[in-house]
Amino acid sequence: MGVLILFTALVSVGLTAPADGPFSIAITPVFFRLDATAIAESRARALGFDVDIKIGSMHMHFGWSAVPISSLTTSRAAPLL
């Protein structure tokens, strides 16, 4: 029970903290991301969100998408004969 309370408190403080503070959490909705860098790094996606967590000098980035565009392909592999 205590871990749940601690986790909730950290998330609440992180979401309301300023972006330049020592601890912050930012959640950004992503409607459509399709640029050259995102395609090259397999990060092209639609209908998702990005989560940025900053603790001191450490920065973590997580992304989730309902429609990962980078995994969609139009070419098929040739069958082996």
N, C-alpha and C positions, 0 to 999 in steps of 0.2 A: 504494500500500500504506500509506503514511504517513497519507493522508487517512482511510482506513478505521480505522486505529488511533486517530487523533484523535477521529473521530466516536464510536467505541465508548467511548472514555474519557469524553467529554462526556456521553453518555447515561447511563453508569454513575454518574458523579458527580451528575448532575442528578436521577436517580431516587432516590438515597439521601440527598440533601441535605434539611435541614429546610425546611418550607414558608415560613418567614419569612427564609430565607437569601437572599443576593444572586443565586443561580442555583438554580433548581429545576424539575423536570419532574414533573407529576402526571398519572397515567392513571387515569380513573375509569370503570368499566363502567356502561352505561346499559341497564337492562332495559326501561323504559317511561317516556317523558317526554311527558306530555300535560296541560299546564296552559295557562291563558289566555295568558300571556306567550309561551310556546313556540309556540303556534298563531299568534299575531299576528305573530311574527317568523319564521315558517316554520322552526322548529327542532323541531317535534314529531317524535319518532322512537321506534323500538323496536329492541332488540337491537343496540346499538352501544357506542361509547366516546367519552369526552371526553378531550382532551389539553390540559393547561394548561402553558405554558412561561413562566417568569419569568426575565428577565435584567435585573438592576438594577431600574429603575423601569418598564421595558417589560414588558407582559404580553400574550401571544398565546394564543388559544384556538382549538382545532380540534375538530371533531366529525365522527364518521363513524357511519353507521347502515346496517345490512343491510336495514332496512325503513323508508324515510322516509315517515312517515305524512302529512306536510304535502303531499306530491305526489299523494296519493290524492284523487280527487274523486268525488262521486256524481252530479254534474250534467253534462249534455252540452250542448255548444253547439248552438244551433238551426241547422239547415242553411240555407245561402243559396240562395234560389230565383231 
